Amino acid sequence: MTVITLSTVGYSEVGALSENVKVFAIVFIIIGIVVFAISIRLIGEYLLEEWEDNKWKQKKNKKRMDTLKEHTIVCGFGRNGRQAVNRLKSHHYPYVVIEQDANMISTHEQDIVFLKVTRFLMQALRRFILKRLSI
């Protein structure tokens, strides 16, 4: 009864239980708690590794962006954005790509400096740029 209460399983015995059934219930509850604790630990480790990996990538990307001067900003890395980046690369001009698609960023982040933005911020940047260009 003590193990049931402390483990917060919260059931009560319907009738008198034999010693074997009590031992089985105690072992079963303890195994359940251990499996749950290990699962929580593994999930926590995985999430922390992903978070630290992303933080490291963001720091590295920020350092790369901080060193850029007189660079070109490419809004989006679709077909036109890729063509623009290829031309900028061929002429050795510095550039930053503003992109909202996380898959696109993770695929090309080794050789391209990306700034990840939300859809709302991307639309605001486009409006701002068009306004500045008087288009």
DAHU-V333927 format. One record per residue. N is the residue number from 0. RES is the residue in one small letter. SS is DSSP state (hx for helix, st for strand, lp for the rest). Layout:
n: <N/N>
res: <RES/RES>
ss: <SS/SS>
//
This chain:
n: <0/1/2/3/4/5/6/7/8/9/10/11/12/13/14/15/16/17/18/19/20/21/22/23/24/25/26/27/28/29/30/31/32/33/34/35/36/37/38/39/40/41/42/43/44/45/46/47/48/49/50/51/52/53/54/55/56/57/58/59/60/61/62/63/64/65/66/67/68/69/70/71/72/73/74/75/76/77/78/79/80/81/82/83/84/85/86/87/88/89/90/91/92/93/94/95/96/97/98/99/100/101/102/103/104/105/106/107/108/109/110/111/112/113/114/115/116/117/118/119/120/121/122/123/124/125/126/127/128/129/130/131/132/133/134>
res: <m/t/v/i/t/l/s/t/v/g/y/s/e/v/g/a/l/s/e/n/v/k/v/f/a/i/v/f/i/i/i/g/i/v/v/f/a/i/s/i/r/l/i/g/e/y/l/l/e/e/w/e/d/n/k/w/k/q/k/k/n/k/k/r/m/d/t/l/k/e/h/t/i/v/c/g/f/g/r/n/g/r/q/a/v/n/r/l/k/s/h/h/y/p/y/v/v/i/e/q/d/a/n/m/i/s/t/h/e/q/d/i/v/f/l/k/v/t/r/f/l/m/q/a/l/r/r/f/i/l/k/r/l/s/i>
ss: <lp/hx/hx/hx/hx/hx/lp/lp/lp/lp/lp/lp/lp/lp/lp/lp/lp/lp/hx/hx/hx/hx/hx/hx/hx/hx/hx/hx/hx/hx/hx/hx/hx/hx/hx/hx/hx/hx/hx/hx/hx/hx/hx/hx/hx/hx/hx/hx/hx/hx/hx/hx/hx/hx/hx/hx/hx/hx/hx/hx/hx/hx/hx/hx/hx/hx/lp/lp/lp/lp/lp/st/st/st/st/lp/lp/lp/hx/hx/hx/hx/hx/hx/hx/hx/hx/hx/hx/hx/lp/lp/lp/lp/st/st/st/st/st/lp/lp/hx/hx/hx/hx/hx/hx/hx/lp/lp/lp/lp/lp/st/st/st/lp/lp/hx/hx/hx/hx/hx/hx/hx/hx/hx/hx/hx/hx/hx/hx/lp/lp/lp>
//
